[in-house]
Amino acid sequence: MKWCPNCQASHQTQSVTCPKDGAFLVDVDPTAAGDALPEINTTVGNGYELVAGPIMGGKSAVYKARHKLFDRTVVLKILLPNLKNLADFVERFHYEAKILSQINDKSVATIFDVGTLPGSLPFQVGEYCEGTSLAELLRRDEIEMSEIITAASQVCDALNAVHKQDYVHLAVKPNHIMINFPSKNEVAIKLIDFYEAERSGTHPHNTSDTPGLFRKCGFPSPELLQGKRIDARSDIYSLGCVLFKALTGHAPFSSTDAKELGMKHIEEKPKPLHQVCTQKDFPAVLNNCVMTALEKDPDRRFQNVLEMKRELLMIAPSLL
């Protein structure tokens, strides 16, 4: 039995790639796939009552839970049962928890606990993030340009904390940015999901799986797509793509073919914001900021996220 971590389909095949999306398949234990996840209203781990969920992801199931003793709402994430015997997935699940334990910033979701449930299912317990994902806000058209800029500047703070620990997030995309509006004219974000994070200066594996890179990372940088060394500037490129999409309603590049899309990210120059979205009036400095983040050559981008944040903070007052 083989399983696609991208579309989550199971296949009886000798092929190494998924017939649906071309992603690399992994061998799974068919008996493990039938293991049940815990049910709502049960208590697991060290006193965590499951109150909602699960939301099923490509590699984990996510519950809203309450710690009975502390009366604290948390997120409890469990590795999917059909992956529990795959060493690479288990190691990556624990590696994500290790990274989160090293980052201390108000804009990064905190991890509280880890453990193993009956059936050898690893789990993590983290901060419950109030609000809505940027992706959902964009779908509903419920976020203003000034709020997008403010949120992006806070993502810079979150990424700065990540980069200080010598990690690269590698999956900066609208689904991984939670946004809350505590009061009028106030925006607060949380950067979540560090499953794809890597050490800065490394050459990530499986970069030949272009469809997988776009599914996992959202907006992979040109150097990631080419299997080159990645560093903090790779996240700057991804954040530039997020800004582009949030501001214009369109990704900087599009194609129905993943490899063609990858080549566009590597070779094609993005259009200015006002050419993509003619209904809005974009300040020239905002366009320049996004285009700098989207430079193909990392040496021509902002060299750290605080440089990008300074640009964004100068732009924000003009949009109020």
CORTA-V801122 format. One record per pair of residues at least 12 apart in sequence whose ideal C-beta (glycine too) atoms are under 8 Angstrom apart, sorted by sequence separation. I is the first residue (numbers start at 0). GAP is how many residues later the second one is. If there is no record, write none. Layout:
<<I GAP> <I GAP>>
This chain:
<<5 12> <12 12> <37 12> <39 12> <50 12> <51 12> <62 12> <63 12> <112 12> <176 12> <177 12> <212 12> <220 12> <239 12> <252 12> <1 13> <6 13> <39 13> <49 13> <50 13> <61 13> <62 13> <110 13> <111 13> <158 13> <176 13> <177 13> <220 13> <251 13> <272 13> <273 13> <3 14> <6 14> <10 14> <49 14> <50 14> <61 14> <62 14> <78 14> <96 14> <110 14> <111 14> <176 14> <177 14> <219 14> <272 14> <5 15> <49 15> <50 15> <61 15> <62 15> <110 15> <111 15> <175 15> <176 15> <209 15> <221 15> <252 15> <271 15> <292 15> <3 16> <6 16> <48 16> <60 16> <61 16> <109 16> <110 16> <175 16> <220 16> <291 16> <3 17> <5 17> <36 17> <47 17> <48 17> <59 17> <60 17> <96 17> <108 17> <109 17> <133 17> <154 17> <175 17> <206 17> <220 17> <252 17> <272 17> <4 18> <9 18> <47 18> <48 18> <59 18> <108 18> <174 18> <206 18> <218 18> <219 18> <251 18> <3 19> <47 19> <48 19> <59 19> <60 19> <171 19> <206 19> <207 19> <218 19> <251 19> <271 19> <288 19> <291 19> <46 20> <47 20> <58 20> <59 20> <93 20> <108 20> <195 20> <203 20> <206 20> <217 20> <3 21> <4 21> <43 21> <45 21> <46 21> <58 21> <194 21> <195 21> <216 21> <269 21> <2 22> <46 22> <50 22> <154 22> <168 22> <170 22> <218 22> <288 22> <1 23> <2 23> <9 23> <39 23> <170 23> <203 23> <217 23> <218 23> <287 23> <288 23> <1 24> <2 24> <36 24> <53 24> <55 24> <58 24> <99 24> <170 24> <202 24> <217 24> <269 24> <1 25> <2 25> <37 25> <42 25> <168 25> <170 25> <202 25> <247 25> <0 26> <1 26> <47 26> <49 26> <99 26> <150 26> <169 26> <170 26> <202 26> <203 26> <243 26> <246 26> <249 26> <284 26> <288 26> <0 27> <96 27> <166 27> <168 27> <169 27> <201 27> <202 27> <249 27> <0 28> <47 28> <93 28> <95 28> <150 28> <168 28> <169 28> <200 28> <201 28> <247 28> <248 28> <0 29> <92 29> <161 29> <167 29> <200 29> <243 29> <247 29> <266 29> <284 29> <285 29> <2 30> <58 30> <166 30> <167 30> <199 30> <200 30> <246 30> <265 30> <284 30> <44 31> <92 31> <157 31> <166 31> <167 31> <199 31> <0 32> <43 32> <89 32> <146 32> <157 32> <158 32> <161 32> <166 32> <167 32> <197 32> <199 32> <218 32> <243 32> <247 32> <282 32> <59 33> <153 33> <157 33> <165 33> <166 33> <246 33> <284 33> <58 34> <74 34> <146 34> <153 34> <154 34> <165 34> <169 34> <83 35> <153 35> <161 35> <165 35> <246 35> <282 35> <83 36> <137 36> <142 36> <150 36> <154 36> <282 36> <83 37> <149 37> <162 37> <224 37> <73 38> <80 38> <83 38> <134 38> <150 38> <77 39> <134 39> <246 39> <37 40> <80 40> <133 40> <134 40> <146 40> <224 40> <225 40> <36 41> <132 41> <133 41> <224 41> <78 42> <132 42> <136 42> <175 42> <219 42> <251 42> <77 43> <78 43> <132 43> <133 43> <174 43> <221 43> <246 43> <36 44> <77 44> <78 44> <132 44> <133 44> <172 44> <173 44> <213 44> <220 44> <221 44> <35 45> <77 45> <132 45> <133 45> <170 45> <172 45> <212 45> <219 45> <34 46> <76 46> <131 46> <132 46> <170 46> <171 46> <172 46> <218 46> <242 46> <243 46> <33 47> <34 47> <75 47> <76 47> <106 47> <130 47> <131 47> <169 47> <170 47> <171 47> <210 47> <213 47> <242 47> <7 48> <32 48> <75 48> <76 48> <106 48> <129 48> <130 48> <131 48> <209 48> <213 48> <31 49> <32 49> <34 49> <75 49> <76 49> <128 49> <130 49> <209 49> <212 49> <7 50> <31 50> <74 50> <106 50> <107 50> <129 50> <130 50> <169 50> <239 50> <242 50> <243 50> <73 51> <74 51> <106 51> <128 51> <209 51> <239 51> <5 52> <31 52> <73 52> <74 52> <104 52> <209 52> <239 52> <4 53> <28 53> <31 53> <73 53> <74 53> <104 53> <107 53> <239 53> <240 53> <4 54> <27 54> <73 54> <74 54> <106 54> <107 54> <169 54> <238 54> <239 54> <27 55> <72 55> <104 55> <28 56> <104 56> <236 56> <27 57> <103 57> <130 57> <235 57> <236 57> <27 58> <66 58> <102 58> <236 58> <26 59> <102 59> <130 59> <25 60> <64 60> <169 60> <128 61> <236 61> <239 61> <102 62> <167 62> <25 63> <98 63> <101 63> <126 63> <128 63> <167 63> <171 63> <63 64> <102 64> <167 64> <169 64> <233 64> <236 64> <169 65> <172 65> <176 65> <232 65> <235 65> <98 66> <167 66> <168 66> <171 66> <235 66> <238 66> <45 67> <167 67> <170 67> <171 67> <230 67> <44 68> <98 68> <169 68> <173 68> <232 68> <235 68> <45 69> <108 69> <162 69> <168 69> <172 69> <232 69> <235 69> <238 69> <44 70> <171 70> <232 70> <234 70> <173 71> <44 72> <162 72> <173 72> <231 72> <235 72> <43 73> <158 73> <161 73> <231 73> <221 74> <222 75> <158 76> <47 77> <158 77> <220 77> <4 78> <44 78> <2 79> <37 79> <43 79> <44 80> <158 80> <106 81> <108 81> <106 82> <107 82> <108 82> <106 83> <107 83> <108 83> <155 83> <4 84> <34 84> <36 84> <106 84> <154 84> <34 86> <151 87> <154 87> <151 90> <151 91> <99 94> <151 94> <98 95> <147 95> <95 98> <98 98> <147 98> <95 99> <147 99> <95 101> <92 102> <94 102> <144 102> <91 103> <142 103> <137 107> <133 108> <137 108> <137 111> <133 112> <144 135> <58 136> <148 137> <162 141> <162 142> <159 144> <159 145> <158 146> <159 146> <156 148> <155 149> <159 149> <155 150> <155 152> <156 152> <155 153> <152 156> <155 156> <57 157> <57 158> <152 159> <151 160> <152 160> <148 163> <152 163> <148 166> <149 166> <148 167> <145 170> <148 170> <145 173> <144 174> <145 174> <143 175> <23 182> <23 185> <22 186> <21 187> <21 188> <22 188> <23 188> <21 189> <22 189> <20 190> <22 192> <20 194> <5 205> <5 206> <4 207> <5 209> <5 210> <21 236>>
